[in-house]
Amino acid sequence: MKILLIRHGETDGNLKGFVQNANTPLNAVGRNQANSLQDVLGKRNISKILSSDFMRARQTIEKFVRKKNIPCSWSKTLRERDFGELKGKFYKDINNSEVFKDSFSPPGGENLTQFETRIDFAWDEIIKVSNSLRGDLIIVTHGLVIKDFLKRKLFVDKSISSKYEIVPNTSITIFEPSYPFEVIEFASTKHLKSENANQGIA
């Protein structure tokens, strides 16, 4: 049994570089990425899916859920970091170099401590669910959530994880379900055709 950590498919927010809200949908490339993701996931023995309830995450995995009839829970704790009043604004217009610093506190949104506390709850849920499964557990979430897991929860070679600031859309990171939660495959996009392998922003 393994845990697969998957970032949602590409959106126009990723492509154009603006802060997204809960209802940002996948774009055409993102939909193609989701279809390719279904093909590779269909080859695995999957027992359960936990996904962010934001639209872009749901659209990434919901067709697969229906097709395979796999139990799926839509999780609020797996949502992307809340940037409050900055939603809809372009990163270039809000000083992109400041937004992702530990000290940054977005107006009306989550500061780093609040975000990490929520991610701790998400992690506890993941481990609790994984302990009850025989097959794989799929986690569908967002760039900054995965970044935090890699930083604080997972054991991964730093020379490998430093390849990306934010892992690519629909990339698959696979890790062991027990301590030290070693990453055995990092940010794989082997399932994507080259024209769909875009990185995007959180």
N, C-alpha and C positions, 0 to 999 in steps of 0.2 A: 504494500500500500504506500502511495506517495501523495504529496500535496502539490498541486499545480497552481501557480500564481500567475494570473493572466491580466494584462492591461486591456481595457476596452479598445474597440476599433477607432479609426481616425474620424475626427469631426472637423468642421470648418474652424472651430476654435483652435484646435491643434494646428491646422494648416496656416491660418491667418494670424495666430498669436494673440487671442483675446481671452479674458477670464470668463470661464463658462458658468452657466447656471445648471440647475437640476434637469432642465428640459432640453438641453442641447442634444440634437440627434446625430447619428452617424451620417457622414457624407457618402458619396458613391464609392470612394476608395475604402472607407470603413466597412461598408456593407460587403464589399468583395473580400476584405480581410476576414470578416465574420464567417463567410461561406467557406473560406480556406481553413479556418480554425475548426469548423465542424468536421471537415474531412479527417484531420489528424486526431481530433478527440474521439471520433467514432471508432478508432482502432484500440482504444483503451477500455479497461474495466472500471467504469466510473460509478460510484455508489451515491454521491451527493454533490450538489452545487450550492455554494454560498455566493451571492452576488450583491454588489451595491444596487440600490433601488433607483439610481439615477438613470435617465433614459438611455444614455449612450452605453452603459453597462448592460442594461436589460436587452437592448437591441443586439448586442454582441452575442448573447448566449440563448435568448428565449426560443429561437427556432430550433436549436439543438435540443433544448429541454423538451419541447413539444414532440419532436421527432423521436427521441429516445425514451420519452416518458421517465425521465430521471428526477427524483425529488430535488426541489430547488427552493431556497429561502432567500427573500429579498431583504437585505440587511441595511439598516441606517448607519451602523457603525463603520461600514466599508465605503461610505461616501467620500468623495474628494474633500480636501480641506476647504472650509467655508471662508471665502475672501470678502464676504459682506458687501459693502457698498462699491467694491471694485468690480463686481460682476458686470460683464458687457464691455468693459474698457480694455483697450489694447495694452499689452505689457509695455510696449515702447513708450506709451504715454504716461505710465505710472512708475517709471524708473525701475526697469526690470531687474537691475543689479541689487536692488533693495528688497524686492518682494520675497525672495527665497532665503534671506538671511534669518538666522535664529531669533534675532531681536525684533524682527518685523511683526507688527500687530495691526492687521487690516481693520479699518473702521467698520464696526458692526459685524465682524467675523471672528474666526478662531485665532487666538495667539498660539504660539508653538506648544505651550504647556497644555492648553485645552485640546489641541489636536492630538498630541501624544497620549493624553489620558483616554481619549476616545479610541485611538488605535490599540491601546492596551486592552480595552474591552473587546475589540474585534479579534485580537489575537487569542484571548482567553476562549472566545466562542469557537474559533477555528480549531484549537487544540482539543477542546471538549468534544466537538463533533467528530474529529478525526479518530479519537480513541474508541469510537463506537462502530467504526467502519472496517470492512474487509477490502473493498475496492478503493480507488483513488478519490480524493476530495478535490474539487475544482473551486478556486477562488477567483472571481472576476471583480476587478476594482480599478483604481486610478493610479496615475503616475506618482504622485506624492505619497500615497499610501504605501505603494510598493517600495519606494525609496526609503521610507521609514522602517518598514520590515527589514530591508537589507541592512540598514544602519544599526538597528537596535535588537532585532530578534533572530536573524539568521546568521549562520556561519558560512562565510564565503570569502574566497581569496580576494583581497583588496585589489590586486593587479587586474583581476577579471571584472569586478564590480565597478571599477573606475572607468570602464569603457564607455559608460553612459551616465550622464547626469540624470536623465529620465529614460527609463527603458522604452523601447519602441512599442507602438500600438500592436495589440494582439500578440506580443511576445510572450513566451512561456518560460517561466522559471520554476524548476522542479526541486523540491527539497524533501528531506527525510522528516517523518512525523514525530520524531523523538529527539531529545536533547543530544547534541548541540544544534539540531535542526540544520544539518549541513546541506548546502546547495549542491546538487549534482548536475544540474544543467541550468545555465544562466542566460536569460533573455533570448531564447531561441526564436528565430523567425524563419526557420527552414521551410515551414509550410507556406510561406508567402512567395508569390511571384515578385520579381524585382521591382516592377512598377507599383506594387502595393506596399513595399517595405519602407514606409515613411516613419520618421521618428515623432515629429510633433512636439507640442508643449503640454504640460500637465492637464 
